[in-house]
């Protein structure tokens, strides 16, 4: 297991497709190179923002192996391995570790709108995964799972399963939950992270978050915010956060995962902003508003591929 705590900005890499909807490995590699050039502390792959729910198992394995090989240890990679089946989560996690992932991230098991698992079942799945691998595990606490994960339960997981020491909290009231989790878990909470494209980043940093897992849209802007805050310079972190907040809000509330693809295509990082059906493409007005804000801020993604 890794001994040095992972902190900072770990963007979620989008999964590029070509115009036929096939995985575009050349564009995927450019995404990874861009993020590393932007100075990220690490990268998360195959998450919900990566459209993991639209990928086949064969595509997941292909992407995991190709991304890890292309990254070649330049930054740590966190691979999302969530699935309802504990056996499949464990197998995905073993594959990620074998490919070179530094950590896996999992959500509580769920299926559809009604199939949920109680705390005992969640804890048992976590144990199955921990027994299958030697790298750390991050628990993703997100609305998509529709599963209530209390701070006491998460702290208990950390205390009883040492590999579970990272938590990505992106539910309503994330700052309060992070603060309580850190209080209850103490030293067993190695990496309290937030997410949600940075929409609550400042409050979450104030609550004790040491890392963030946003989209890949503007990592070069978020990293100084996190670094200044962790170094004790909150005033500078606030100043920078206020500058980028209109773009952060627009992405989070108007575009979702399509934002990164739209900007990356405009900047020449990826060849296509295709999203797999039944998800609809970003509307022309939403894309125009997004690109206007991105250009005003002269974000790196619009310049890197040109």
Beta strands, then each sheet from edge to edge (+ up, - down):
strand 1: 8-12
strand 2: 42-45
strand 3: 76-80
strand 4: 103-107
strand 5: 110-111
strand 6: 115-116
strand 7: 136-142
strand 8: 164-170
strand 9: 191-194
strand 10: 211-212
sheet 1: 1+ 2+ 3+ 4+ 7+ 8+ 9+ 10+ 1+
sheet 2: 5+ 6-
end
